[in-house]
Amino acid sequence: MSGVRIAEIAYALPALSATVQELAQRGKLESDPLLLERFGFGRVHTARDESPYDLAHAAAGRVLERAGIDAADVGLLVHCGPQGPTAFECAPTERSSSAAHRTTARFLFPGARLQHELGLERAMVVGVDQLACTMLLGAVRVARALCLAENVRYALCVGAEFFPADAGREAIWNCTSDAGVAVLLECGAGPRRIVAATQVTKGYYWDADARRNELVAAYFPTARHVIERTLHEAGWSRTDVDWIIPHNVNRRSWDILRPLCNLHGARLWDDNIARIGHTLSGDNFINLADALERGDIVHGQKLLLFSYGFGAHWTALAVEA
């Protein structure tokens, strides 16, 4: 059966890392570090000498090399992450972007630079933002649709997201890592075919701080709805799902969500929660890459990728390995 498949995945992490306890000592966490450790977190990677663009470029270069394709064959590049000068700064601060709004520096787009430096001379460039931790899933959804609508054979989705150096490392009970992730899509038959994709946005929760308690209350029922809708569109039952490839928001949330969705038979690939933490929009694809690399996923298994992003967005993909 033809369609769009995930041909290759690669990611890049900063060399510097820190434990949850070290983050707490630096004043980078809001919650008790012992609580975050109980939620599954151990260590995260934090950029100091790398910019978002550096990690995006590294991940994109690796994915093209691993796939063994000619850069000129890529017909679409979808970028998600910081724009303007902050995309190219090492350890950008919350004040970094202010100068960009006064000059043409606001038009320094990392997607265009990636197209040029990677030799993607035939690739049209699209930027995806405002989806927070679902941006890379959103980029894949957009790329999949364009591949089918415009007969694009290869599409490259690249995301790199950083917390500013002077900001904290927590967003409601999790620990965040900086990362660059690249996903190469191929139009045609083959393994890791995307069977269904769903997104639900509830703009009522656009201000997460103002509606924090309401948002927490809405998280699980909306997540269940999105997962059930995705399974329905894929033509799968709950018992068909072999693996949940999660976001790394925290381990405890999956202890609640999995039985709520009656996914008791599905295994949760959660090894990276302690090892890497929450990489914002990159979690699902980093986890999928590592699960495939270790041989945990075998051909024909059914995978559910799910993520949530402030804004507020719930997104899921059904993928047949």
BATI-704986 format. One line per field, with one value per residue: residue in one letter; x, y, z of N, C-alpha, C in turn. Coordinates in nm, 3 decimals. Layout:
N
r: a;...
nX: X;...
nY: Y;...
nZ: Z;...
caX: X;...
caY: Y;...
caZ: Z;...
cX: X;...
cY: Y;...
cZ: Z;...
//
This chain:
321
r: m;s;g;v;r;i;a;e;i;a;y;a;l;p;a;l;s;a;t;v;q;e;l;a;q;r;g;k;l;e;s;d;p;l;l;l;e;r;f;g;f;g;r;v;h;t;a;r;d;e;s;p;y;d;l;a;h;a;a;a;g;r;v;l;e;r;a;g;i;d;a;a;d;v;g;l;l;v;h;c;g;p;q;g;p;t;a;f;e;c;a;p;t;e;r;s;s;s;a;a;h;r;t;t;a;r;f;l;f;p;g;a;r;l;q;h;e;l;g;l;e;r;a;m;v;v;g;v;d;q;l;a;c;t;m;l;l;g;a;v;r;v;a;r;a;l;c;l;a;e;n;v;r;y;a;l;c;v;g;a;e;f;f;p;a;d;a;g;r;e;a;i;w;n;c;t;s;d;a;g;v;a;v;l;l;e;c;g;a;g;p;r;r;i;v;a;a;t;q;v;t;k;g;y;y;w;d;a;d;a;r;r;n;e;l;v;a;a;y;f;p;t;a;r;h;v;i;e;r;t;l;h;e;a;g;w;s;r;t;d;v;d;w;i;i;p;h;n;v;n;r;r;s;w;d;i;l;r;p;l;c;n;l;h;g;a;r;l;w;d;d;n;i;a;r;i;g;h;t;l;s;g;d;n;f;i;n;l;a;d;a;l;e;r;g;d;i;v;h;g;q;k;l;l;l;f;s;y;g;f;g;a;h;w;t;a;l;a;v;e;a
nX: 0.085;0.060;0.170;0.285;0.593;0.806;1.123;1.382;1.548;1.721;1.914;2.053;2.229;2.324;2.661;2.693;2.556;2.322;2.221;1.900;1.915;2.132;2.028;1.831;1.988;2.094;1.882;1.696;1.460;1.110;0.970;1.003;1.305;1.311;1.050;1.037;1.223;1.083;0.891;1.028;1.252;1.601;1.845;1.937;2.012;2.191;2.238;2.536;2.763;2.652;2.427;2.069;2.050;2.291;2.250;2.023;2.125;2.322;2.165;2.005;2.200;2.300;2.073;2.032;2.272;2.255;2.030;2.122;2.066;2.051;2.092;1.965;1.736;1.549;1.242;1.102;1.138;1.069;1.076;1.096;1.107;1.320;1.321;1.478;1.758;1.799;1.797;2.051;2.223;2.442;2.336;2.103;1.943;1.650;1.631;1.744;1.603;1.496;1.636;1.616;1.366;1.385;1.530;1.629;1.720;1.526;1.446;1.619;1.616;1.629;1.544;1.577;1.855;1.940;1.848;2.021;2.285;2.284;2.255;2.004;1.875;1.646;1.437;1.136;1.062;0.915;0.786;0.701;0.537;0.428;0.315;0.430;0.528;0.436;0.531;0.712;0.575;0.360;0.492;0.556;0.301;0.216;0.408;0.358;0.102;0.160;0.340;0.170;-0.017;0.130;0.301;0.560;0.863;1.062;1.066;1.199;1.191;1.274;1.362;1.455;1.476;1.519;1.538;1.573;1.895;1.885;1.650;1.423;1.421;1.192;0.858;0.575;0.603;0.818;1.144;1.356;1.536;1.773;1.770;1.827;1.641;1.581;1.365;1.314;1.089;0.936;0.763;0.562;0.552;0.642;0.823;0.729;0.509;0.295;-0.014;-0.235;-0.320;-0.374;-0.488;-0.585;-0.683;-0.729;-0.808;-0.895;-0.729;-0.503;-0.343;-0.139;-0.042;-0.239;-0.457;-0.385;-0.470;-0.716;-0.625;-0.465;-0.667;-0.808;-0.632;-0.606;-0.869;-0.891;-0.661;-0.723;-0.943;-0.818;-0.637;-0.816;-0.955;-0.752;-0.685;-0.926;-0.933;-0.717;-0.814;-0.771;-0.802;-0.795;-0.649;-0.481;-0.255;0.086;0.310;0.352;0.488;0.617;0.568;0.798;0.695;0.627;0.682;0.481;0.245;0.189;0.133;-0.120;-0.259;-0.241;-0.397;-0.639;-0.703;-0.746;-0.528;-0.389;-0.246;-0.048;0.295;0.502;0.746;0.976;1.239;1.400;1.316;1.441;1.704;1.734;1.530;1.275;1.253;1.112;0.959;1.082;1.069;0.909;1.018;1.290;1.269;1.151;1.355;1.561;1.437;1.402;1.671;1.770;1.638;1.395;1.149;0.969;0.918;0.597;0.465;0.237;0.236;0.186;0.217;0.220;0.164;0.162;0.119;0.174;-0.071;-0.348;-0.243;-0.313;-0.177;-0.147;0.002;-0.047;0.146;0.270;0.499
nY: -0.119;0.220;0.547;0.765;0.735;0.706;0.749;0.781;0.879;1.115;1.259;1.527;1.606;1.845;1.858;1.909;1.815;1.770;1.666;1.612;1.694;1.870;2.069;2.170;2.280;2.493;2.660;2.615;2.476;2.445;2.266;2.022;1.847;1.575;1.494;1.522;1.331;1.105;1.112;1.016;1.143;1.197;1.299;1.578;1.745;2.038;2.325;2.506;2.577;2.533;2.636;2.662;2.631;2.499;2.240;2.164;2.160;1.962;1.733;1.719;1.682;1.432;1.268;1.272;1.159;0.901;0.804;0.792;0.939;1.167;1.511;1.682;1.549;1.596;1.738;1.905;2.104;2.128;2.339;2.374;2.567;2.808;3.140;3.404;3.597;3.452;3.186;3.129;3.182;3.087;2.946;3.130;3.418;3.534;3.797;3.820;3.837;4.090;4.297;4.208;4.275;4.531;4.554;4.428;4.184;4.025;3.864;3.654;3.345;3.015;2.792;2.858;2.891;2.632;2.498;2.607;2.545;2.270;2.190;2.157;2.220;2.202;2.204;2.324;2.555;2.549;2.690;2.595;2.685;2.790;2.568;2.460;2.191;2.009;2.070;1.934;1.699;1.826;1.938;1.707;1.617;1.824;1.799;1.540;1.572;1.754;1.604;1.408;1.566;1.718;1.551;1.501;1.340;1.309;1.448;1.666;1.709;1.926;2.007;2.221;2.310;2.533;2.614;2.943;3.050;3.186;3.105;2.879;2.516;2.369;2.282;2.265;2.017;1.870;1.798;1.969;1.919;2.048;2.004;1.883;1.761;1.551;1.437;1.228;1.197;0.974;0.941;0.677;0.314;0.101;0.025;0.166;0.326;0.608;0.594;0.727;1.058;1.300;1.610;1.819;2.135;2.353;2.654;2.800;2.753;2.907;3.074;2.942;2.979;3.137;2.967;2.732;2.524;2.446;2.358;2.138;1.974;1.932;1.794;1.502;1.389;1.507;1.412;1.140;1.145;1.230;1.023;0.805;0.890;0.891;0.618;0.524;0.644;0.514;0.263;0.081;-0.125;-0.085;-0.296;-0.357;-0.199;-0.210;-0.072;0.224;0.522;0.767;1.119;1.282;1.400;1.334;1.035;0.949;1.058;0.892;0.657;0.711;0.782;0.565;0.335;0.478;0.505;0.246;0.098;-0.131;-0.350;-0.245;-0.168;0.069;0.277;0.400;0.457;0.683;0.891;0.917;0.929;1.139;1.325;1.573;1.677;1.884;1.929;1.711;1.457;1.221;1.129;1.098;0.894;0.697;0.657;0.552;0.324;0.173;0.145;-0.018;-0.249;-0.306;-0.267;-0.439;-0.536;-0.468;-0.422;-0.215;0.127;0.393;0.732;1.005;1.341;1.644;1.997;2.324;2.576;2.543;2.217;1.892;1.601;1.317;1.033;0.746;0.474;0.222;-0.019
nZ: 0.000;-0.089;0.027;0.280;0.438;0.729;0.664;0.772;1.078;1.277;1.543;1.745;2.038;2.292;2.423;2.692;3.006;3.282;3.608;3.771;4.036;4.023;3.856;4.025;4.228;4.091;4.070;3.865;3.859;3.937;4.091;4.360;4.345;4.413;4.368;4.090;4.017;4.098;3.907;3.698;3.587;3.524;3.404;3.197;2.884;2.818;2.625;2.564;2.414;2.171;1.916;1.844;1.566;1.506;1.614;1.473;1.211;1.237;1.298;1.066;0.865;0.939;0.904;0.630;0.543;0.654;0.524;0.269;0.036;-0.242;-0.186;-0.360;-0.426;-0.236;-0.193;-0.026;0.260;0.592;0.857;1.210;1.502;1.678;1.537;1.340;1.480;1.723;1.657;1.578;1.783;2.047;2.345;2.378;2.529;2.708;2.640;2.395;2.154;2.125;1.985;1.726;1.630;1.545;1.316;0.987;1.063;1.163;0.962;0.930;0.857;0.974;0.826;0.552;0.549;0.614;0.385;0.193;0.291;0.313;0.058;-0.055;-0.305;-0.459;-0.291;-0.163;0.102;0.420;0.717;1.048;1.339;1.670;1.785;2.001;2.201;2.019;1.773;1.593;1.534;1.414;1.195;1.053;0.990;0.818;0.614;0.525;0.411;0.202;0.053;-0.053;-0.186;-0.371;-0.499;-0.394;-0.343;-0.137;0.186;0.425;0.763;1.019;1.349;1.616;1.940;2.207;2.553;2.681;2.806;3.048;3.156;3.332;3.374;3.365;3.285;3.407;3.592;3.468;3.322;3.104;2.798;2.559;2.205;1.869;1.599;1.320;1.067;0.802;0.544;0.311;0.011;-0.076;-0.078;0.202;0.512;0.834;0.780;0.781;0.909;1.013;1.128;1.377;1.509;1.774;1.874;2.144;2.190;2.406;2.617;2.569;2.724;2.930;3.191;3.314;3.310;3.433;3.620;3.510;3.265;3.331;3.424;3.188;3.032;3.031;2.954;2.696;2.570;2.566;2.390;2.149;2.102;2.073;1.848;1.657;1.645;1.546;1.289;1.181;1.161;1.361;1.654;2.014;2.116;1.911;1.918;1.955;2.058;2.249;2.162;2.331;2.432;2.653;2.883;3.152;3.343;3.516;3.413;3.201;3.331;3.414;3.179;2.998;3.104;3.113;2.847;2.784;2.694;2.775;2.678;2.525;2.501;2.668;2.545;2.726;2.794;2.759;2.921;3.173;3.081;2.895;2.932;2.873;2.551;2.439;2.134;2.019;2.137;2.066;1.821;1.874;2.062;1.902;1.712;1.875;1.978;1.746;1.671;1.874;1.825;1.941;1.826;1.582;1.238;1.108;1.346;1.535;1.601;1.828;1.839;2.053;2.160;2.357;2.347;2.477;2.431;2.313;2.229;2.116;1.981;1.763;1.603;1.402;1.327;1.117;1.167
caX: 0.000;0.140;0.141;0.406;0.660;0.922;1.237;1.501;1.545;1.850;1.906;2.178;2.214;2.442;2.756;2.678;2.436;2.309;2.121;1.788;1.964;2.217;1.938;1.768;2.089;2.113;1.758;1.633;1.338;1.005;0.923;1.101;1.375;1.274;0.925;1.068;1.288;0.976;0.822;1.109;1.361;1.733;1.947;1.899;2.121;2.172;2.333;2.619;2.845;2.577;2.306;1.964;2.083;2.398;2.195;1.935;2.212;2.386;2.065;1.965;2.310;2.306;1.962;2.057;2.381;2.205;1.935;2.198;2.001;2.107;2.021;1.882;1.611;1.456;1.155;1.036;1.202;0.981;1.156;1.024;1.200;1.342;1.343;1.558;1.893;1.808;1.821;2.192;2.300;2.471;2.273;2.033;1.872;1.516;1.644;1.816;1.520;1.443;1.701;1.576;1.242;1.412;1.612;1.597;1.765;1.410;1.424;1.723;1.541;1.713;1.503;1.643;1.997;1.956;1.833;2.142;2.407;2.274;2.244;1.867;1.847;1.514;1.337;1.061;1.081;0.797;0.811;0.589;0.562;0.309;0.259;0.504;0.589;0.385;0.574;0.771;0.463;0.287;0.572;0.541;0.165;0.215;0.491;0.285;-0.005;0.219;0.395;0.062;-0.088;0.215;0.387;0.697;0.912;1.128;1.046;1.284;1.137;1.383;1.324;1.555;1.415;1.598;1.496;1.679;1.994;1.848;1.518;1.425;1.424;1.071;0.730;0.473;0.645;0.911;1.278;1.371;1.665;1.786;1.795;1.793;1.587;1.546;1.284;1.302;0.972;0.940;0.633;0.567;0.532;0.757;0.801;0.706;0.410;0.202;-0.149;-0.333;-0.265;-0.482;-0.454;-0.694;-0.638;-0.830;-0.753;-0.934;-0.613;-0.387;-0.259;-0.123;-0.025;-0.366;-0.555;-0.305;-0.547;-0.812;-0.551;-0.429;-0.790;-0.850;-0.528;-0.629;-0.983;-0.864;-0.563;-0.796;-1.022;-0.729;-0.586;-0.924;-0.983;-0.642;-0.702;-1.042;-0.894;-0.624;-0.883;-0.716;-0.863;-0.698;-0.563;-0.388;-0.137;0.196;0.399;0.330;0.613;0.557;0.642;0.863;0.649;0.673;0.643;0.357;0.130;0.157;0.070;-0.261;-0.321;-0.249;-0.521;-0.756;-0.732;-0.757;-0.415;-0.317;-0.157;0.059;0.413;0.544;0.891;1.002;1.378;1.469;1.269;1.549;1.833;1.738;1.429;1.176;1.320;1.007;0.887;1.159;1.064;0.855;1.105;1.411;1.234;1.131;1.487;1.635;1.368;1.437;1.814;1.791;1.568;1.277;1.034;0.988;0.835;0.456;0.403;0.161;0.292;0.109;0.297;0.131;0.228;0.082;0.195;0.103;-0.128;-0.305;-0.253;-0.297;-0.147;-0.109;0.026;-0.048;0.252;0.287;0.645
caY: 0.000;0.342;0.648;0.834;0.659;0.766;0.678;0.788;0.976;1.140;1.370;1.577;1.660;1.917;1.776;1.936;1.760;1.795;1.585;1.686;1.759;1.984;2.174;2.230;2.362;2.615;2.735;2.598;2.397;2.497;2.158;1.949;1.752;1.437;1.468;1.503;1.199;1.004;1.117;0.945;1.222;1.177;1.387;1.649;1.806;2.182;2.385;2.619;2.612;2.501;2.714;2.579;2.599;2.399;2.107;2.132;2.128;1.833;1.627;1.709;1.621;1.289;1.192;1.258;1.062;0.766;0.762;0.768;0.998;1.292;1.626;1.741;1.473;1.642;1.838;1.988;2.118;2.191;2.372;2.424;2.608;2.953;3.216;3.525;3.580;3.355;3.052;3.112;3.219;2.986;2.977;3.258;3.459;3.584;3.932;3.818;3.862;4.225;4.375;4.158;4.338;4.667;4.549;4.317;4.058;3.941;3.777;3.552;3.222;2.895;2.699;2.896;2.864;2.487;2.462;2.647;2.478;2.126;2.163;2.115;2.327;2.188;2.194;2.441;2.566;2.586;2.700;2.561;2.724;2.809;2.439;2.419;2.058;1.926;2.129;1.840;1.617;1.911;1.948;1.579;1.616;1.915;1.739;1.425;1.622;1.812;1.494;1.343;1.661;1.776;1.447;1.519;1.209;1.317;1.570;1.669;1.789;1.953;2.089;2.245;2.400;2.558;2.709;3.043;3.017;3.246;3.055;2.754;2.389;2.294;2.334;2.184;1.885;1.794;1.856;1.985;1.914;2.107;1.898;1.900;1.634;1.553;1.324;1.222;1.126;0.929;0.907;0.545;0.199;0.061;0.021;0.288;0.406;0.686;0.545;0.830;1.171;1.378;1.722;1.896;2.258;2.418;2.786;2.852;2.737;2.971;3.128;2.826;3.024;3.187;2.860;2.614;2.416;2.398;2.287;2.007;1.895;1.898;1.721;1.358;1.356;1.545;1.316;1.017;1.170;1.236;0.887;0.723;0.935;0.846;0.474;0.504;0.679;0.411;0.134;-0.008;-0.133;-0.059;-0.413;-0.366;-0.116;-0.283;0.020;0.368;0.598;0.881;1.237;1.256;1.501;1.263;0.893;0.931;1.091;0.774;0.559;0.747;0.789;0.435;0.264;0.559;0.476;0.101;0.047;-0.216;-0.443;-0.172;-0.137;0.209;0.288;0.516;0.454;0.811;0.991;0.936;0.951;1.263;1.419;1.621;1.759;1.962;1.860;1.601;1.332;1.102;1.080;1.047;0.764;0.601;0.625;0.465;0.195;0.101;0.113;-0.127;-0.369;-0.333;-0.265;-0.528;-0.506;-0.503;-0.377;-0.091;0.224;0.515;0.846;1.107;1.452;1.761;2.121;2.443;2.656;2.411;2.125;1.748;1.544;1.176;0.963;0.600;0.433;0.076;-0.041
caZ: 0.000;-0.095;0.127;0.324;0.543;0.797;0.606;0.858;1.188;1.342;1.638;1.802;2.172;2.340;2.499;2.835;3.068;3.425;3.677;3.829;4.157;3.983;3.808;4.143;4.295;4.011;4.070;3.735;3.870;4.022;4.178;4.439;4.256;4.447;4.299;3.948;4.005;4.105;3.779;3.600;3.531;3.582;3.348;3.075;2.809;2.808;2.531;2.604;2.298;2.050;1.889;1.787;1.427;1.505;1.638;1.360;1.098;1.264;1.284;0.925;0.791;0.973;0.849;0.486;0.526;0.685;0.421;0.147;-0.080;-0.293;-0.132;-0.466;-0.437;-0.133;-0.254;0.074;0.390;0.691;0.976;1.327;1.607;1.687;1.414;1.359;1.534;1.832;1.601;1.549;1.901;2.148;2.473;2.371;2.648;2.681;2.588;2.268;2.036;2.121;1.880;1.594;1.586;1.498;1.196;0.897;1.123;1.190;0.846;0.923;0.880;0.971;0.720;0.428;0.562;0.602;0.244;0.122;0.337;0.292;-0.084;-0.088;-0.401;-0.520;-0.185;-0.114;0.247;0.498;0.860;1.136;1.478;1.754;1.828;2.121;2.202;1.909;1.645;1.498;1.486;1.321;1.071;0.982;0.933;0.704;0.509;0.470;0.324;0.083;-0.028;-0.124;-0.272;-0.474;-0.555;-0.343;-0.303;-0.006;0.265;0.543;0.874;1.113;1.463;1.721;2.036;2.327;2.654;2.698;2.908;3.175;3.195;3.406;3.298;3.397;3.235;3.476;3.637;3.384;3.304;2.960;2.730;2.426;2.107;1.728;1.548;1.178;1.023;0.657;0.495;0.173;-0.046;-0.137;0.009;0.281;0.656;0.911;0.708;0.863;0.876;1.051;1.204;1.436;1.598;1.833;1.941;2.228;2.211;2.538;2.708;2.505;2.831;3.019;3.329;3.367;3.321;3.463;3.683;3.412;3.161;3.386;3.429;3.052;2.961;3.013;2.866;2.557;2.520;2.535;2.269;2.032;2.080;2.021;1.710;1.572;1.626;1.459;1.153;1.133;1.152;1.463;1.786;2.121;2.133;1.798;1.942;2.018;2.130;2.261;2.153;2.401;2.472;2.782;2.978;3.273;3.343;3.591;3.327;3.120;3.420;3.419;3.046;2.930;3.141;3.079;2.706;2.771;2.616;2.870;2.610;2.456;2.581;2.665;2.528;2.812;2.841;2.748;3.016;3.269;3.015;2.818;2.975;2.776;2.450;2.376;2.026;1.962;2.214;1.998;1.715;1.940;2.119;1.792;1.656;1.966;1.985;1.623;1.676;1.970;1.781;2.023;1.737;1.467;1.122;1.117;1.471;1.527;1.694;1.854;1.885;2.106;2.231;2.393;2.348;2.524;2.324;2.362;2.116;2.138;1.850;1.762;1.477;1.398;1.235;1.106;1.157
cX: 0.089;0.094;0.268;0.463;0.772;1.044;1.357;1.481;1.686;1.832;2.044;2.147;2.337;2.532;2.737;2.550;2.438;2.204;2.010;1.834;2.050;2.133;1.871;1.864;2.114;1.988;1.680;1.502;1.238;0.964;1.038;1.171;1.342;1.143;0.951;1.141;1.185;0.895;0.908;1.230;1.492;1.833;1.893;2.024;2.092;2.280;2.409;2.700;2.774;2.456;2.196;1.996;2.192;2.341;2.099;2.017;2.276;2.287;2.025;2.075;2.319;2.194;1.979;2.167;2.333;2.111;2.005;2.132;2.073;2.025;1.928;1.749;1.507;1.373;1.089;1.118;1.105;1.062;1.064;1.125;1.219;1.367;1.432;1.692;1.905;1.833;1.969;2.282;2.322;2.412;2.202;1.960;1.734;1.520;1.701;1.732;1.478;1.504;1.654;1.451;1.263;1.490;1.566;1.652;1.647;1.386;1.537;1.658;1.630;1.673;1.571;1.794;2.026;1.946;1.960;2.261;2.404;2.261;2.107;1.809;1.709;1.401;1.267;1.068;0.953;0.838;0.686;0.625;0.428;0.242;0.335;0.559;0.531;0.434;0.629;0.666;0.380;0.359;0.557;0.402;0.156;0.292;0.421;0.177;0.051;0.281;0.286;-0.004;-0.004;0.320;0.534;0.748;0.973;1.099;1.130;1.223;1.246;1.333;1.439;1.497;1.499;1.516;1.607;1.771;1.955;1.709;1.534;1.424;1.301;0.951;0.620;0.520;0.725;1.045;1.310;1.516;1.658;1.820;1.764;1.751;1.549;1.473;1.271;1.181;0.991;0.800;0.645;0.548;0.658;0.725;0.786;0.613;0.318;0.061;-0.255;-0.262;-0.379;-0.424;-0.581;-0.633;-0.755;-0.775;-0.793;-0.817;-0.488;-0.292;-0.245;-0.108;-0.157;-0.466;-0.487;-0.389;-0.651;-0.744;-0.512;-0.552;-0.834;-0.753;-0.567;-0.753;-0.961;-0.763;-0.632;-0.876;-0.934;-0.675;-0.694;-0.958;-0.876;-0.654;-0.819;-1.005;-0.797;-0.692;-0.830;-0.806;-0.755;-0.600;-0.464;-0.256;-0.031;0.283;0.339;0.468;0.580;0.633;0.698;0.821;0.668;0.614;0.508;0.235;0.091;0.099;-0.080;-0.327;-0.337;-0.372;-0.648;-0.800;-0.748;-0.649;-0.327;-0.217;-0.041;0.174;0.454;0.696;0.937;1.147;1.443;1.421;1.379;1.679;1.845;1.642;1.338;1.243;1.220;0.949;0.960;1.139;1.024;0.952;1.241;1.383;1.215;1.265;1.562;1.569;1.398;1.583;1.842;1.718;1.446;1.150;1.064;0.886;0.692;0.387;0.336;0.202;0.201;0.204;0.200;0.211;0.127;0.172;0.111;0.047;-0.279;-0.339;-0.228;-0.281;-0.107;-0.088;0.010;0.051;0.263;0.433;0.679
cY: 0.124;0.440;0.724;0.760;0.742;0.688;0.674;0.896;0.993;1.256;1.406;1.641;1.741;1.825;1.791;1.876;1.787;1.703;1.675;1.760;1.881;2.100;2.246;2.322;2.493;2.700;2.724;2.520;2.466;2.393;2.097;1.848;1.607;1.398;1.441;1.371;1.088;1.001;1.062;1.018;1.198;1.281;1.454;1.710;1.954;2.243;2.500;2.668;2.587;2.595;2.618;2.538;2.493;2.258;2.066;2.089;1.991;1.718;1.608;1.644;1.472;1.210;1.172;1.156;0.920;0.715;0.733;0.825;1.127;1.408;1.689;1.668;1.516;1.757;1.933;1.987;2.192;2.213;2.416;2.454;2.758;3.016;3.336;3.495;3.474;3.213;3.024;3.146;3.098;3.034;3.112;3.290;3.511;3.726;3.935;3.865;4.008;4.307;4.333;4.227;4.479;4.669;4.436;4.184;3.966;3.840;3.676;3.418;3.099;2.796;2.730;2.867;2.714;2.443;2.491;2.561;2.327;2.090;2.115;2.211;2.320;2.188;2.327;2.438;2.617;2.592;2.669;2.607;2.736;2.678;2.381;2.277;1.963;1.977;2.028;1.741;1.697;1.925;1.821;1.571;1.704;1.854;1.621;1.470;1.679;1.705;1.430;1.437;1.708;1.679;1.470;1.383;1.211;1.452;1.559;1.763;1.804;2.044;2.102;2.348;2.410;2.640;2.814;3.009;3.072;3.205;2.927;2.634;2.305;2.362;2.242;2.040;1.805;1.866;1.856;1.982;1.996;1.995;1.947;1.765;1.651;1.424;1.332;1.138;1.089;0.893;0.773;0.437;0.169;0.061;0.160;0.384;0.478;0.652;0.651;0.937;1.259;1.493;1.789;2.016;2.316;2.553;2.851;2.849;2.805;3.029;3.021;2.868;3.066;3.075;2.727;2.499;2.359;2.316;2.148;1.916;1.849;1.804;1.577;1.327;1.394;1.452;1.185;1.032;1.165;1.097;0.798;0.761;0.888;0.696;0.446;0.533;0.577;0.278;0.033;-0.012;-0.102;-0.175;-0.431;-0.296;-0.197;-0.193;0.159;0.433;0.738;1.012;1.207;1.357;1.454;1.124;0.872;0.961;0.972;0.661;0.585;0.733;0.653;0.354;0.343;0.533;0.326;0.042;-0.042;-0.308;-0.376;-0.144;0.009;0.214;0.415;0.526;0.592;0.918;1.020;0.977;1.088;1.368;1.458;1.717;1.845;1.885;1.738;1.465;1.210;1.044;1.035;0.909;0.658;0.561;0.528;0.328;0.109;0.057;-0.006;-0.255;-0.403;-0.339;-0.353;-0.494;-0.554;-0.460;-0.241;0.002;0.344;0.621;0.954;1.215;1.561;1.884;2.236;2.520;2.653;2.308;1.981;1.683;1.399;1.129;0.813;0.557;0.281;0.048;-0.131
cZ: 0.000;0.010;0.156;0.443;0.605;0.751;0.699;0.963;1.241;1.439;1.690;1.937;2.210;2.421;2.649;2.888;3.218;3.483;3.730;3.953;4.125;3.931;3.925;4.216;4.222;4.004;3.940;3.739;3.963;4.128;4.257;4.348;4.287;4.379;4.151;3.924;4.013;3.977;3.665;3.548;3.603;3.536;3.222;3.012;2.788;2.720;2.595;2.485;2.166;2.038;1.843;1.643;1.418;1.519;1.525;1.239;1.116;1.244;1.138;0.841;0.815;0.905;0.699;0.459;0.550;0.578;0.289;0.023;-0.120;-0.239;-0.234;-0.483;-0.334;-0.190;-0.156;0.202;0.481;0.818;1.088;1.438;1.607;1.551;1.445;1.424;1.643;1.781;1.585;1.668;1.991;2.280;2.469;2.501;2.608;2.623;2.446;2.151;2.022;2.007;1.741;1.541;1.531;1.367;1.105;0.948;1.155;1.078;0.827;0.958;0.870;0.864;0.588;0.434;0.553;0.457;0.166;0.163;0.318;0.144;-0.128;-0.192;-0.463;-0.417;-0.160;0.039;0.312;0.644;0.940;1.277;1.551;1.795;1.947;2.106;2.098;1.773;1.547;1.447;1.386;1.189;0.988;0.919;0.809;0.586;0.444;0.373;0.195;-0.008;-0.113;-0.224;-0.390;-0.528;-0.520;-0.295;-0.163;0.059;0.391;0.646;0.981;1.224;1.560;1.816;2.162;2.426;2.665;2.815;3.045;3.221;3.277;3.313;3.327;3.335;3.285;3.492;3.535;3.378;3.155;2.914;2.601;2.327;1.966;1.673;1.401;1.142;0.871;0.620;0.350;0.127;-0.118;-0.033;0.088;0.429;0.716;0.837;0.806;0.819;0.906;1.132;1.251;1.519;1.646;1.905;2.020;2.270;2.342;2.635;2.654;2.609;2.939;3.165;3.391;3.391;3.353;3.519;3.587;3.303;3.207;3.389;3.291;2.981;2.931;2.929;2.720;2.493;2.482;2.406;2.145;2.000;2.019;1.877;1.613;1.543;1.532;1.313;1.093;1.109;1.250;1.585;1.891;2.136;2.019;1.828;2.017;2.105;2.134;2.259;2.206;2.387;2.612;2.887;3.121;3.274;3.410;3.504;3.242;3.204;3.432;3.282;2.981;2.974;3.110;2.936;2.679;2.681;2.704;2.802;2.539;2.550;2.561;2.653;2.600;2.860;2.846;2.845;3.118;3.202;2.951;2.874;2.859;2.679;2.373;2.259;1.972;2.024;2.134;1.898;1.768;1.997;2.011;1.732;1.745;1.979;1.862;1.625;1.767;1.931;1.863;1.938;1.616;1.359;1.143;1.245;1.451;1.640;1.706;1.910;1.931;2.176;2.259;2.391;2.401;2.406;2.307;2.254;2.162;2.001;1.862;1.618;1.499;1.290;1.236;1.075;1.039
//
